[in-house]
Amino acid sequence: MKSDLVDVSETKKNLVIEIPSEEVDGEIDRVTKDYGRAARIPGFRPGKVPLKVVKGRYRDQILHEVAHELVPRAVDEALRQHGVEPISTPDVDIHHLEVKEGQPLSFTASVDTVPPIDPGDYSEIQLRRHPTTVEPEAVAEALERLRQRAARFEPVEDRAVGEGDTLAVDLERRPIVDGAPGETEKHENVSLEMGAAVNPPGFDDQLTGMQAGEQKTFRVNYPADYQIQELAGTEVEYDVKIRAIRRRVVPPLDDDLAKEVSDADTVEKLREQVQEQLAKQAGREAERQLRQDLLKALGTKVTFEVPEVLVDRELNRRTEEFVRSLFEQGVDPRKAGIDWEAFRNEQRETAVDAVKATLVLDAVARREELAVSDEDLEREVASFAERTGRTPAAVRAQLEKDQELERVRTGMRRERSVDFLLSRVTIAAA
């Protein structure tokens, strides 16, 4: 077999391959014999059909199978011969190949690859730690959030509905169609917060001043630019009965609150706990930022234009991750009105940067021989299984089914590259 390597660009190569005629003829004969053993042709006993007849009867199928057998083998051999490591399946227009007896088979395989990357001297990468100082204002804000979360609702019996109240109501709503009420939609004992942004326009004004036990019917006209498209420009009739009026009471910042929201028995100990938690959060955020800065610095070492196939792969990963997060929030991505093309375009620049960083991380792993053993992988699977409440066997089976197991191993190896680099680069204090 003959093959030539043609440089199209730094990241794209063409392999011009020629399979000799004798190899082509040998494969045609082998496939023809396979067909002959199974052929059922009137006038001939099974397995006794002359090969010439078999070739005439199944010519297209035989030549198609020959191409599918010869081409992948030839491409693999050419890749090894020229020392090219593809990052995706080589592209061959196999459907338009013309296989003929007595003639060599010539074709071109287009290959995406990346040139060798030299990570350079690690110590030349200079990073700076981000500050982890917790300001008093941050502690005060965290304590205030605890107060707000500990708020309770007390019944109001000596006055009418006012601003900031939370109501328990029975509610009926009817769309107005051609001036007449349509089908009634009923909701019993629902909670309604006065002043909430989700309340219909003018709703709070209608309820202000009502007493517990009172009932009122009124109509609401939704403006044409209302945020909920189904209601925009419509008129709806509401029938509301006030079951109860409650007011939100926020407890003071004292020892009783400390005991309620934590295991601290004084407000000063609660303050210390909050300070400690915020310091840990700041430390984790500083570490995350440091790793992000490292990846950004690594990306600058890639001076060539990264292959589009890698960028698309990263964009697909980010899209899948975003879709999963929507489902976890109870949002159906198909009904969220997301412009997916715009989403991918917005993510493109960061995706390119991420690809560049991972290419350097992989180069570091090769240089330093950082590997992830099968035992390491099994421990990672077991850890993930424990976090998700599943068995390791179930997690592994799902990863194998989704062909994700090697991606997990690759991710672990890259994390080891990051840890290795952080122990070698120059890091200045905050």
C-alpha positions, -999 to 999 in steps of 0.1 A, spaced: 0 0 0 12 35 -9 3 66 11 13 103 11 7 128 38 -4 163 26 -4 192 50 -36 212 45 -31 233 77 -15 229 111 -46 209 122 -58 192 90 -40 166 70 -49 146 39 -38 110 35 -36 101 -2 -38 63 -2 -35 37 -30 -44 1 -23 -27 -22 -49 -48 -41 -74 -38 -75 -61 -50 -66 -26 -83 -54 -41 -87 -85 -62 -79 -107 -32 -106 -90 -11 -131 -93 -39 -125 -130 -42 -128 -135 -4 -161 -116 -2 -174 -134 -33 -167 -168 -18 -186 -157 14 -216 -147 -7 -213 -180 -27 -216 -201 4 -248 -184 13 -262 -177 -22 -296 -193 -32 -298 -191 -70 -322 -212 -90 -305 -239 -110 -276 -243 -86 -271 -263 -55 -263 -243 -23 -226 -236 -21 -220 -248 -56 -228 -215 -74 -199 -205 -98 -180 -175 -85 -186 -157 -118 -223 -161 -114 -221 -149 -78 -202 -118 -89 -227 -110 -116 -256 -114 -93 -243 -96 -62 -217 -73 -79 -228 -40 -62 -231 -56 -27 -198 -73 -30 -179 -41 -41 -196 -21 -14 -185 -46 13 -150 -47 -2 -147 -9 1 -159 -10 37 -134 -37 46 -103 -23 28 -107 15 35 -106 15 73 -77 -9 74 -57 12 49 -65 44 68 -53 29 101 -21 16 85 -14 50 69 -20 68 102 6 45 119 30 49 90 30 87 92 27 89 130 -6 109 128 -29 108 158 -65 118 147 -88 136 171 -119 124 152 -128 97 127 -110 103 94 -134 115 67 -136 94 36 -163 98 10 -167 60 8 -200 61 -10 -184 75 -41 -154 52 -43 -152 31 -74 -139 -4 -68 -128 -23 -99 -112 -57 -104 -77 -55 -117 -72 -19 -106 -58 -2 -75 -82 16 -52 -72 52 -47 -88 77 -23 -81 106 1 -88 105 38 -91 139 55 -78 139 91 -82 164 119 -52 165 143 -33 188 165 4 196 163 27 187 192 24 212 221 53 222 243 40 232 277 73 249 284 88 258 317 61 255 343 77 280 367 73 307 340 35 306 345 28 333 370 -5 334 390 -18 354 419 -39 340 447 -73 358 451 -80 373 486 -100 353 511 -107 382 535 -143 382 549 -155 418 554 -178 426 584 -205 437 559 -206 402 544 -211 387 579 -239 412 586 -256 403 553 -254 366 560 -269 371 595 -297 392 580 -304 364 555 -307 340 585 -332 364 601 -353 366 570 -353 328 566 -364 324 602 -394 348 597 -428 334 608 -463 344 599 -487 355 627 -525 358 622 -540 393 619 -575 397 633 -578 433 642 -574 450 608 -580 447 571 -556 436 544 -525 458 540 -492 461 523 -468 432 529 -495 408 543 -497 372 533 -532 360 526 -548 325 525 -575 328 498 -600 308 477 -597 320 442 -617 315 410 -606 329 376 -626 331 344 -613 345 310 -637 371 295 -645 360 259 -667 383 238 -677 401 269 -689 370 288 -671 349 315 -657 317 302 -648 284 320 -640 287 357 -607 277 371 -607 271 409 -580 272 435 -586 267 472 -566 279 502 -537 292 482 -511 316 496 -509 351 482 -483 377 491 -494 413 488 -470 433 467 -454 403 450 -442 409 415 -461 379 402 -495 393 412 -517 404 383 -518 442 375 -542 460 399 -547 428 420 -532 443 452 -554 474 449 -586 452 448 -577 432 479 -564 461 500 -589 469 528 -607 436 526 -614 417 559 -610 380 566 -641 362 555 -649 388 529 -655 379 492 -651 401 461 -655 398 423 -635 420 400 -619 421 365 -583 426 355 -571 438 321 -537 426 312 -516 450 290 -505 439 255 -469 437 267 -476 416 298 -447 392 305 -469 361 304 -477 359 267 -508 338 272 -524 366 293 -511 396 273 -540 417 260 -567 396 278 -594 404 304 -599 380 333 -626 380 360 -615 370 395 -636 359 425 -615 360 457 -625 351 493 -601 360 521 -597 330 544 -570 345 567 -547 375 569 -511 369 582 -482 393 587 -446 383 583 -426 388 615 -388 388 614 -372 378 647 -344 400 663 -308 390 660 -304 375 695 -295 343 714 -329 328 707 -324 332 670 -289 316 673 -303 285 690 -331 283 664 -310 284 632 -278 267 644 -261 247 672 -247 279 687 -262 290 720 -253 327 717 -255 353 689 -217 358 692 -210 321 686 -234 323 657 -215 352 643 -182 332 647 -197 303 628 -210 325 600 -175 341 598 -159 307 596 -183 294 569 -178 325 548 -140 321 551 -143 286 539 -165 297 510 -140 324 501 -112 299 502 -130 276 478 -138 305 455 -102 316 456 -90 281 447 -116 279 418 -104 313 405 -68 302 407 -75 271 386 -95 292 361 -65 316 359 -42 287 353 -64 274 325 -65 308 309 -27 310 310 -24 276 295 -46 285 266 -21 312 255 4 285 247 -18 272 218 -9 295 189 -27 275 162 -64 276 153 -81 248 172 -100 222 151 -136 229 147 -145 194 157 -131 200 192 -150 233 195 -182 216 185 -176 188 210 -171 213 238 -202 233 227 -222 201 227 -210 193 262 -219 228 275 -253 226 259 -260 192 274 -249 205 308 -273 235 305 -302 213 295 -296 190 325 -296 220 348 -329 232 334 -345 198 340 -331 198 376 -349 231 381 -381 217 367 -379 236 334 -387 219 301 -360 231 277 -383 225 247 -408 250 262 -384 276 275 -382 296 243 -344 294 242 -326 304 210 -301 275 209 -281 289 180 -276 322 199 -267 302 231 -240 283 212 -227 315 197 -225 332 231 -206 301 244 -182 299 215 -153 321 227 -152 304 261 -155 270 244 -124 278 223 -105 288 254 -115 256 272 -103 235 243 -70 252 242 -65 247 279 -74 210 277 -49 204 249 -21 218 270 -33 197 300 -32 166 279 3 175 267 14 179 304 -1 145 312 18 129 284 51 146 293 48 138 330 32 104 325 2 112 346 -22 83 343 -55 72 358 -55 35 366 -86 12 365 -86 12 403 -86 51 403 -115 50 379 -135 25 400 -130 47 431 -143 77 412 -174 57 400 -180 45 436 -177 80 449 -202 93 424 -225 64 431 -224 73 469 -232 110 462 -262 101 440 -276 72 461 -270 45 435 -249 14 433 -214 15 417 -225 -13 393 -255 8 381 -234 39 376 -207 20 357 -234 3 335 -249 37 327 -216 52 318 -207 23 296 -240 25 279 -236 62 272 -199 56 262 -189 81 289 -165 60 309 -134 71 290 -145 107 292 -145 103 330 -110 89 329 -99 118 307 -114 144 331 -96 128 360 -63 129 341 -68 165 333 -76 173 370 -43 156 379 -25 178 354 -40 209 370 -29 197 405 5 189 392 9 223 375 -3 242 406 26 226 425 51 238 399 39 272 387 48 305 404 20 317 426 22 351 443 3 359 475 -30 378 474 
